[in-house]
């Protein structure tokens, strides 16, 4: 999964940079490296070089979809959309989703 790979790369960057004794020095040293990794993944996404399968989030839901009151999370919004289509999930089932325009959709509410 793309996001797991990205997270692992960031953790490796952070764990390999132990040259500074003070926190401010560490942050200054890491910022360009972390930013570079982030930009690499942004470019991969923008260029369409990431297979859709790499963008799927998976979560086992703890309760039935009709028990979620607010649509304040990506998961609850996804379950609401499934409910609209008549495909409700039960507690313990797996929800799989891809985020495409979450913030754009939320700003229109």
C-alpha positions as a LaTeX table, in Angstrom:
\begin{tabular}{lrrr}
\hline
Residue & $x$ (\AA) & $y$ (\AA) & $z$ (\AA) \\
\hline
Unk1 & 0.00 & 0.00 & 0.00 \\
Unk2 & 1.30 & 3.41 & $-0.97$ \\
Unk3 & 0.59 & 5.10 & 2.35 \\
Unk4 & 2.28 & 2.36 & 4.36 \\
Unk5 & 5.32 & 2.57 & 2.09 \\
Unk6 & 5.44 & 6.34 & 2.49 \\
Unk7 & 5.13 & 6.09 & 6.28 \\
Unk8 & 7.90 & 3.48 & 6.41 \\
Unk9 & 10.19 & 5.67 & 4.30 \\
Unk10 & 9.61 & 8.65 & 6.59 \\
Unk11 & 10.32 & 6.52 & 9.67 \\
Unk12 & 13.55 & 5.28 & 8.11 \\
Unk13 & 14.63 & 8.84 & 7.29 \\
Unk14 & 13.95 & 9.86 & 10.88 \\
Unk15 & 15.69 & 6.86 & 12.44 \\
Unk16 & 18.81 & 7.22 & 10.27 \\
Unk17 & 19.38 & 10.88 & 11.13 \\
Unk18 & 20.86 & 10.79 & 14.62 \\
Unk19 & 23.58 & 13.40 & 14.09 \\
Unk20 & 22.03 & 16.22 & 16.09 \\
Unk21 & 21.90 & 16.45 & 19.87 \\
Unk22 & 19.20 & 19.10 & 20.16 \\
Unk23 & 15.60 & 18.81 & 18.97 \\
Unk24 & 15.69 & 22.00 & 16.89 \\
Unk25 & 18.73 & 20.72 & 14.99 \\
Unk26 & 17.02 & 17.40 & 14.33 \\
Unk27 & 13.90 & 19.10 & 12.99 \\
Unk28 & 15.94 & 21.39 & 10.73 \\
Unk29 & 17.97 & 18.45 & 9.41 \\
Unk30 & 14.93 & 16.24 & 8.82 \\
Unk31 & 12.57 & 18.77 & 7.28 \\
Unk32 & 14.10 & 18.80 & 3.76 \\
Unk33 & 14.46 & 15.00 & 3.72 \\
Unk34 & 10.87 & 14.41 & 4.81 \\
Unk35 & 9.64 & 17.08 & 2.41 \\
Unk36 & 11.58 & 15.44 & $-0.42$ \\
Unk37 & 9.99 & 12.06 & 0.28 \\
Unk38 & 6.55 & 13.67 & 0.47 \\
Unk39 & 7.05 & 15.43 & $-2.87$ \\
Unk40 & 8.18 & 12.18 & $-4.48$ \\
Unk41 & 4.89 & 10.51 & $-3.54$ \\
Unk42 & 2.85 & 13.55 & $-4.59$ \\
Unk43 & 4.48 & 13.38 & $-8.03$ \\
Unk44 & 3.77 & 9.67 & $-8.35$ \\
Unk45 & 0.10 & 10.36 & $-7.61$ \\
Unk46 & $-0.14$ & 13.36 & $-9.94$ \\
Unk47 & 1.51 & 11.43 & $-12.78$ \\
Unk48 & $-0.94$ & 8.56 & $-12.37$ \\
Unk49 & 1.86 & 6.08 & $-11.67$ \\
Unk50 & 0.18 & 4.52 & $-8.66$ \\
Unk51 & $-2.16$ & 1.58 & $-9.29$ \\
Unk52 & $-5.59$ & 2.06 & $-7.72$ \\
Unk53 & $-5.01$ & $-1.06$ & $-5.60$ \\
Unk54 & $-2.22$ & 0.84 & $-3.81$ \\
Unk55 & $-4.68$ & 3.55 & $-2.74$ \\
Unk56 & $-7.25$ & 1.36 & $-0.99$ \\
Unk57 & $-7.77$ & 1.87 & 2.73 \\
Unk58 & $-9.13$ & $-1.10$ & 4.66 \\
Unk59 & $-10.84$ & $-0.98$ & 8.04 \\
Unk60 & $-12.85$ & $-3.49$ & 10.04 \\
Unk61 & $-15.82$ & $-1.52$ & 11.34 \\
Unk62 & $-16.69$ & $-1.93$ & 15.04 \\
Unk63 & $-20.44$ & $-1.34$ & 14.74 \\
Unk64 & $-23.25$ & $-1.51$ & 12.22 \\
Unk65 & $-23.24$ & 1.28 & 9.67 \\
Unk66 & $-26.65$ & 2.54 & 10.84 \\
Unk67 & $-25.20$ & 3.10 & 14.33 \\
Unk68 & $-22.90$ & 5.89 & 13.17 \\
Unk69 & $-24.53$ & 9.22 & 13.99 \\
Unk70 & $-22.25$ & 11.78 & 12.41 \\
Unk71 & $-20.60$ & 11.76 & 9.04 \\
Unk72 & $-17.47$ & 13.36 & 10.46 \\
Unk73 & $-14.93$ & 10.77 & 9.33 \\
Unk74 & $-13.97$ & 9.28 & 6.02 \\
Unk75 & $-15.21$ & 5.90 & 7.23 \\
Unk76 & $-18.61$ & 7.15 & 8.38 \\
Unk77 & $-19.05$ & 9.07 & 5.11 \\
Unk78 & $-18.14$ & 5.95 & 3.13 \\
Unk79 & $-20.66$ & 3.88 & 5.07 \\
Unk80 & $-23.32$ & 6.54 & 4.53 \\
Unk81 & $-22.72$ & 6.37 & 0.77 \\
Unk82 & $-23.05$ & 2.58 & 0.91 \\
Unk83 & $-26.31$ & 2.94 & 2.87 \\
Unk84 & $-27.66$ & 5.22 & 0.13 \\
Unk85 & $-26.89$ & 2.46 & $-2.38$ \\
Unk86 & $-28.65$ & $-0.08$ & $-0.15$ \\
Unk87 & $-25.44$ & $-1.86$ & 0.84 \\
Unk88 & $-25.17$ & $-1.51$ & 4.64 \\
Unk89 & $-22.28$ & $-3.03$ & 6.57 \\
Unk90 & $-22.53$ & $-4.96$ & 9.82 \\
Unk91 & $-20.15$ & $-4.79$ & 12.77 \\
Unk92 & $-17.00$ & $-6.79$ & 12.07 \\
Unk93 & $-17.23$ & $-6.47$ & 8.28 \\
Unk94 & $-14.44$ & $-4.90$ & 6.25 \\
Unk95 & $-14.82$ & $-1.46$ & 4.70 \\
Unk96 & $-12.56$ & $-0.73$ & 1.74 \\
Unk97 & $-12.43$ & 2.74 & 0.22 \\
Unk98 & $-10.33$ & 5.10 & $-1.86$ \\
Unk99 & $-10.24$ & 8.80 & $-1.04$ \\
Unk100 & $-10.66$ & 10.92 & $-4.15$ \\
Unk101 & $-12.03$ & 14.35 & $-3.25$ \\
Unk102 & $-12.88$ & 14.14 & 0.44 \\
Unk103 & $-12.03$ & 17.73 & 1.39 \\
Unk104 & $-13.69$ & 19.16 & $-1.69$ \\
Unk105 & $-16.86$ & 17.20 & $-0.91$ \\
Unk106 & $-16.81$ & 18.24 & 2.75 \\
Unk107 & $-16.40$ & 21.95 & 1.92 \\
Unk108 & $-19.66$ & 21.89 & $-0.09$ \\
Unk109 & $-21.76$ & 20.77 & 2.91 \\
\hline
\end{tabular}
